[in-house]
Amino acid sequence: MGLTRAQIEALLDENRNHHCEGLGPDRVCVRIEAIAQLPSRFGQFQIVAFYNNRDNKEHVALIHGNILEAKDVPVRIHSECLTGDVLGSLRCDCRDQLESALRMIGQMERGVLLYMRQEGRGIGLINKIRAYALQEQGLDTVEANLALGFRDDEREYSVAAHMLLSLHIQSIRLITNNPNKINDLARYGIKVSGRIPHIMPPNEHNRFYLETKALKSGHLIDTFGQAHLPEQADPPMVEGMDEEVLAIIRKYYK
């Protein structure tokens, strides 16, 4: 059971003439523009399209179940990856993470996936391909971004935070391995009550990429030691997981 028609109409009415002082130093203001049903191979979702005054990109939320005023909602914030999400690239774990998160949320009572148009960790598609080319010359993903004049990660989460506030979510359990997401959301007033790990088994093409994320970007991937990388295929467990999440994880890792 997702949002009811009455709830959808109330959200749209609330956002129709929405103006605000803005969130954070950039005064980010977000509003809901449209909501529709989205049946998918991962479950029944509703898709919410947002406008924002910061980057003019069309970010969306996929919601499963009734999340209005809910606490401890499982939330995945997924940054767009054309090469992985659409083209099936093996150089990253993005498509695996996207599909796994949707499949997990689709089996829960409720949950949200924010699909953010932040290609290439925020550097854009062309620069991402430039970074790939530098990696083929021996740089790792962090070194390649720095060589192009960017930070390791140019993403930020003020728009994502305002999207969650617009959906009236009280608190979230973030599906992530990246502590920077937790810290950024907390800065913008989102209550993160827990973390659900999201570790994908490596392949021969993305093993070094995942190592770099863990060793240089601080991602909470339990590896490295090379010999321990295959253990990413074991069930990821952290203290505080509830039985709903544990049951779904056990199902995946039989």
Contacts in CASP RR format, 6 or more apart in sequence:
PFRMAT RR
TARGET T0000
AUTHOR 0000-0000-0000
METHOD contacts of the structure
MODEL  1
MGLTRAQIEALLDENRNHHCEGLGPDRVCVRIEAIAQLPSRFGQFQIVAF
YNNRDNKEHVALIHGNILEAKDVPVRIHSECLTGDVLGSLRCDCRDQLES
ALRMIGQMERGVLLYMRQEGRGIGLINKIRAYALQEQGLDTVEANLALGF
RDDEREYSVAAHMLLSLHIQSIRLITNNPNKINDLARYGIKVSGRIPHIM
PPNEHNRFYLETKALKSGHLIDTFGQAHLPEQADPPMVEGMDEEVLAIIR
KYYK
1 65 0 8 1.000
1 66 0 8 1.000
2 44 0 8 1.000
2 46 0 8 1.000
2 63 0 8 1.000
2 64 0 8 1.000
2 65 0 8 1.000
2 66 0 8 1.000
3 11 0 8 1.000
3 35 0 8 1.000
3 46 0 8 1.000
3 63 0 8 1.000
3 65 0 8 1.000
3 66 0 8 1.000
3 67 0 8 1.000
3 68 0 8 1.000
4 66 0 8 1.000
7 66 0 8 1.000
7 68 0 8 1.000
8 35 0 8 1.000
8 46 0 8 1.000
11 32 0 8 1.000
11 35 0 8 1.000
11 166 0 8 1.000
11 167 0 8 1.000
12 32 0 8 1.000
12 34 0 8 1.000
12 35 0 8 1.000
14 32 0 8 1.000
15 31 0 8 1.000
15 32 0 8 1.000
15 33 0 8 1.000
15 166 0 8 1.000
18 29 0 8 1.000
18 31 0 8 1.000
18 32 0 8 1.000
19 29 0 8 1.000
20 29 0 8 1.000
21 27 0 8 1.000
21 29 0 8 1.000
22 28 0 8 1.000
22 29 0 8 1.000
22 162 0 8 1.000
23 29 0 8 1.000
23 30 0 8 1.000
23 158 0 8 1.000
23 161 0 8 1.000
23 162 0 8 1.000
23 165 0 8 1.000
23 188 0 8 1.000
24 158 0 8 1.000
24 188 0 8 1.000
26 54 0 8 1.000
26 158 0 8 1.000
27 53 0 8 1.000
28 52 0 8 1.000
28 53 0 8 1.000
28 54 0 8 1.000
28 158 0 8 1.000
28 159 0 8 1.000
28 162 0 8 1.000
29 52 0 8 1.000
29 53 0 8 1.000
29 162 0 8 1.000
30 50 0 8 1.000
30 51 0 8 1.000
30 52 0 8 1.000
30 53 0 8 1.000
30 159 0 8 1.000
30 162 0 8 1.000
30 163 0 8 1.000
30 165 0 8 1.000
30 166 0 8 1.000
31 50 0 8 1.000
31 51 0 8 1.000
31 52 0 8 1.000
31 166 0 8 1.000
32 48 0 8 1.000
32 49 0 8 1.000
32 50 0 8 1.000
32 166 0 8 1.000
33 49 0 8 1.000
33 50 0 8 1.000
33 51 0 8 1.000
34 48 0 8 1.000
34 49 0 8 1.000
35 46 0 8 1.000
35 47 0 8 1.000
35 48 0 8 1.000
35 49 0 8 1.000
36 46 0 8 1.000
36 47 0 8 1.000
37 44 0 8 1.000
37 45 0 8 1.000
37 46 0 8 1.000
37 47 0 8 1.000
38 44 0 8 1.000
38 45 0 8 1.000
38 46 0 8 1.000
38 47 0 8 1.000
38 62 0 8 1.000
39 45 0 8 1.000
40 102 0 8 1.000
42 99 0 8 1.000
42 102 0 8 1.000
42 103 0 8 1.000
42 105 0 8 1.000
42 106 0 8 1.000
43 64 0 8 1.000
43 102 0 8 1.000
43 106 0 8 1.000
44 64 0 8 1.000
44 106 0 8 1.000
45 62 0 8 1.000
45 63 0 8 1.000
45 64 0 8 1.000
45 102 0 8 1.000
45 106 0 8 1.000
46 62 0 8 1.000
46 63 0 8 1.000
46 64 0 8 1.000
46 65 0 8 1.000
47 60 0 8 1.000
47 61 0 8 1.000
47 62 0 8 1.000
47 63 0 8 1.000
48 60 0 8 1.000
48 61 0 8 1.000
48 62 0 8 1.000
48 63 0 8 1.000
48 167 0 8 1.000
49 58 0 8 1.000
49 60 0 8 1.000
50 58 0 8 1.000
50 59 0 8 1.000
50 60 0 8 1.000
50 61 0 8 1.000
50 159 0 8 1.000
50 163 0 8 1.000
50 166 0 8 1.000
51 58 0 8 1.000
52 59 0 8 1.000
52 159 0 8 1.000
52 162 0 8 1.000
54 158 0 8 1.000
54 159 0 8 1.000
55 117 0 8 1.000
55 159 0 8 1.000
57 117 0 8 1.000
58 117 0 8 1.000
59 114 0 8 1.000
59 115 0 8 1.000
59 116 0 8 1.000
59 117 0 8 1.000
59 159 0 8 1.000
59 160 0 8 1.000
59 163 0 8 1.000
60 114 0 8 1.000
60 115 0 8 1.000
61 112 0 8 1.000
61 113 0 8 1.000
61 114 0 8 1.000
61 115 0 8 1.000
61 163 0 8 1.000
61 167 0 8 1.000
62 102 0 8 1.000
62 105 0 8 1.000
62 112 0 8 1.000
62 113 0 8 1.000
62 114 0 8 1.000
62 115 0 8 1.000
63 110 0 8 1.000
63 111 0 8 1.000
63 112 0 8 1.000
63 167 0 8 1.000
64 105 0 8 1.000
64 106 0 8 1.000
64 108 0 8 1.000
64 110 0 8 1.000
64 111 0 8 1.000
64 112 0 8 1.000
65 109 0 8 1.000
65 110 0 8 1.000
65 111 0 8 1.000
66 110 0 8 1.000
67 73 0 8 1.000
67 110 0 8 1.000
67 111 0 8 1.000
67 112 0 8 1.000
67 167 0 8 1.000
67 168 0 8 1.000
67 169 0 8 1.000
68 167 0 8 1.000
68 168 0 8 1.000
68 169 0 8 1.000
69 168 0 8 1.000
69 169 0 8 1.000
69 170 0 8 1.000
70 110 0 8 1.000
70 169 0 8 1.000
70 170 0 8 1.000
71 170 0 8 1.000
71 171 0 8 1.000
71 193 0 8 1.000
72 171 0 8 1.000
72 172 0 8 1.000
72 173 0 8 1.000
72 193 0 8 1.000
72 194 0 8 1.000
73 110 0 8 1.000
73 111 0 8 1.000
73 112 0 8 1.000
73 169 0 8 1.000
73 170 0 8 1.000
73 171 0 8 1.000
73 172 0 8 1.000
73 173 0 8 1.000
74 104 0 8 1.000
74 105 0 8 1.000
74 108 0 8 1.000
74 110 0 8 1.000
74 111 0 8 1.000
74 112 0 8 1.000
74 172 0 8 1.000
74 173 0 8 1.000
74 175 0 8 1.000
74 196 0 8 1.000
74 245 0 8 1.000
75 111 0 8 1.000
75 112 0 8 1.000
75 113 0 8 1.000
75 114 0 8 1.000
75 164 0 8 1.000
75 169 0 8 1.000
75 172 0 8 1.000
75 173 0 8 1.000
75 174 0 8 1.000
75 175 0 8 1.000
76 97 0 8 1.000
76 101 0 8 1.000
76 105 0 8 1.000
76 112 0 8 1.000
76 113 0 8 1.000
76 114 0 8 1.000
76 174 0 8 1.000
76 175 0 8 1.000
76 176 0 8 1.000
76 198 0 8 1.000
77 113 0 8 1.000
77 114 0 8 1.000
77 116 0 8 1.000
77 157 0 8 1.000
77 160 0 8 1.000
77 174 0 8 1.000
77 176 0 8 1.000
77 181 0 8 1.000
78 94 0 8 1.000
78 97 0 8 1.000
78 98 0 8 1.000
78 101 0 8 1.000
78 113 0 8 1.000
78 114 0 8 1.000
78 115 0 8 1.000
78 116 0 8 1.000
79 94 0 8 1.000
79 116 0 8 1.000
79 118 0 8 1.000
79 119 0 8 1.000
79 120 0 8 1.000
79 121 0 8 1.000
79 122 0 8 1.000
79 155 0 8 1.000
80 115 0 8 1.000
80 116 0 8 1.000
80 117 0 8 1.000
80 118 0 8 1.000
80 119 0 8 1.000
80 120 0 8 1.000
81 89 0 8 1.000
81 92 0 8 1.000
81 94 0 8 1.000
81 95 0 8 1.000
81 98 0 8 1.000
81 119 0 8 1.000
81 120 0 8 1.000
82 119 0 8 1.000
82 125 0 8 1.000
83 89 0 8 1.000
83 91 0 8 1.000
83 92 0 8 1.000
83 94 0 8 1.000
83 128 0 8 1.000
84 91 0 8 1.000
84 92 0 8 1.000
84 94 0 8 1.000
84 95 0 8 1.000
85 94 0 8 1.000
85 95 0 8 1.000
85 98 0 8 1.000
88 95 0 8 1.000
89 95 0 8 1.000
90 203 0 8 1.000
90 204 0 8 1.000
90 205 0 8 1.000
90 206 0 8 1.000
91 132 0 8 1.000
91 205 0 8 1.000
91 206 0 8 1.000
91 209 0 8 1.000
92 206 0 8 1.000
92 209 0 8 1.000
93 200 0 8 1.000
93 202 0 8 1.000
93 206 0 8 1.000
93 209 0 8 1.000
93 210 0 8 1.000
96 200 0 8 1.000
97 198 0 8 1.000
97 200 0 8 1.000
98 113 0 8 1.000
100 198 0 8 1.000
100 200 0 8 1.000
100 252 0 8 1.000
101 113 0 8 1.000
101 175 0 8 1.000
101 198 0 8 1.000
102 113 0 8 1.000
104 175 0 8 1.000
104 248 0 8 1.000
104 252 0 8 1.000
105 111 0 8 1.000
105 112 0 8 1.000
105 113 0 8 1.000
105 175 0 8 1.000
107 248 0 8 1.000
108 244 0 8 1.000
108 245 0 8 1.000
108 248 0 8 1.000
109 244 0 8 1.000
112 164 0 8 1.000
112 167 0 8 1.000
112 169 0 8 1.000
112 172 0 8 1.000
114 160 0 8 1.000
114 163 0 8 1.000
114 164 0 8 1.000
116 155 0 8 1.000
116 159 0 8 1.000
116 160 0 8 1.000
118 154 0 8 1.000
118 155 0 8 1.000
119 125 0 8 1.000
119 128 0 8 1.000
120 127 0 8 1.000
120 128 0 8 1.000
120 131 0 8 1.000
121 128 0 8 1.000
121 145 0 8 1.000
121 152 0 8 1.000
121 153 0 8 1.000
121 154 0 8 1.000
121 155 0 8 1.000
122 153 0 8 1.000
122 154 0 8 1.000
122 155 0 8 1.000
123 131 0 8 1.000
123 145 0 8 1.000
123 148 0 8 1.000
123 150 0 8 1.000
123 154 0 8 1.000
127 148 0 8 1.000
127 150 0 8 1.000
130 144 0 8 1.000
130 148 0 8 1.000
131 141 0 8 1.000
131 144 0 8 1.000
131 145 0 8 1.000
131 148 0 8 1.000
132 144 0 8 1.000
134 143 0 8 1.000
134 144 0 8 1.000
134 147 0 8 1.000
134 148 0 8 1.000
135 141 0 8 1.000
135 144 0 8 1.000
139 147 0 8 1.000
140 208 0 8 1.000
140 209 0 8 1.000
140 212 0 8 1.000
140 216 0 8 1.000
141 209 0 8 1.000
141 212 0 8 1.000
141 213 0 8 1.000
142 152 0 8 1.000
142 212 0 8 1.000
142 216 0 8 1.000
142 217 0 8 1.000
145 151 0 8 1.000
145 152 0 8 1.000
145 153 0 8 1.000
145 154 0 8 1.000
146 152 0 8 1.000
152 216 0 8 1.000
152 217 0 8 1.000
153 180 0 8 1.000
153 217 0 8 1.000
156 184 0 8 1.000
157 181 0 8 1.000
157 184 0 8 1.000
157 185 0 8 1.000
157 188 0 8 1.000
158 184 0 8 1.000
158 188 0 8 1.000
160 185 0 8 1.000
161 184 0 8 1.000
161 185 0 8 1.000
161 188 0 8 1.000
161 189 0 8 1.000
161 190 0 8 1.000
162 188 0 8 1.000
164 172 0 8 1.000
164 185 0 8 1.000
164 190 0 8 1.000
165 189 0 8 1.000
165 190 0 8 1.000
170 191 0 8 1.000
171 190 0 8 1.000
171 191 0 8 1.000
171 192 0 8 1.000
171 193 0 8 1.000
172 185 0 8 1.000
172 190 0 8 1.000
172 191 0 8 1.000
172 192 0 8 1.000
172 193 0 8 1.000
172 194 0 8 1.000
173 192 0 8 1.000
173 193 0 8 1.000
173 194 0 8 1.000
173 195 0 8 1.000
173 196 0 8 1.000
173 245 0 8 1.000
174 181 0 8 1.000
174 182 0 8 1.000
174 185 0 8 1.000
174 192 0 8 1.000
174 194 0 8 1.000
174 195 0 8 1.000
174 196 0 8 1.000
175 195 0 8 1.000
175 196 0 8 1.000
175 198 0 8 1.000
176 182 0 8 1.000
176 195 0 8 1.000
176 196 0 8 1.000
176 197 0 8 1.000
176 198 0 8 1.000
177 197 0 8 1.000
177 198 0 8 1.000
177 199 0 8 1.000
177 213 0 8 1.000
177 219 0 8 1.000
177 220 0 8 1.000
177 221 0 8 1.000
178 217 0 8 1.000
178 218 0 8 1.000
178 219 0 8 1.000
178 220 0 8 1.000
179 218 0 8 1.000
179 219 0 8 1.000
179 220 0 8 1.000
180 218 0 8 1.000
182 192 0 8 1.000
182 195 0 8 1.000
185 192 0 8 1.000
186 192 0 8 1.000
194 240 0 8 1.000
195 220 0 8 1.000
195 238 0 8 1.000
196 238 0 8 1.000
196 241 0 8 1.000
196 245 0 8 1.000
197 220 0 8 1.000
197 236 0 8 1.000
197 237 0 8 1.000
197 238 0 8 1.000
198 236 0 8 1.000
199 221 0 8 1.000
199 222 0 8 1.000
199 232 0 8 1.000
199 236 0 8 1.000
200 232 0 8 1.000
201 230 0 8 1.000
201 232 0 8 1.000
201 233 0 8 1.000
202 210 0 8 1.000
202 229 0 8 1.000
202 230 0 8 1.000
202 232 0 8 1.000
207 229 0 8 1.000
210 221 0 8 1.000
210 223 0 8 1.000
210 229 0 8 1.000
210 232 0 8 1.000
211 223 0 8 1.000
211 224 0 8 1.000
211 226 0 8 1.000
211 229 0 8 1.000
213 219 0 8 1.000
213 221 0 8 1.000
214 220 0 8 1.000
214 221 0 8 1.000
214 223 0 8 1.000
214 224 0 8 1.000
215 224 0 8 1.000
221 232 0 8 1.000
222 228 0 8 1.000
222 231 0 8 1.000
222 232 0 8 1.000
222 236 0 8 1.000
223 229 0 8 1.000
223 231 0 8 1.000
223 232 0 8 1.000
233 253 0 8 1.000
234 253 0 8 1.000
235 249 0 8 1.000
235 250 0 8 1.000
235 252 0 8 1.000
235 253 0 8 1.000
236 249 0 8 1.000
237 246 0 8 1.000
237 249 0 8 1.000
241 249 0 8 1.000
END
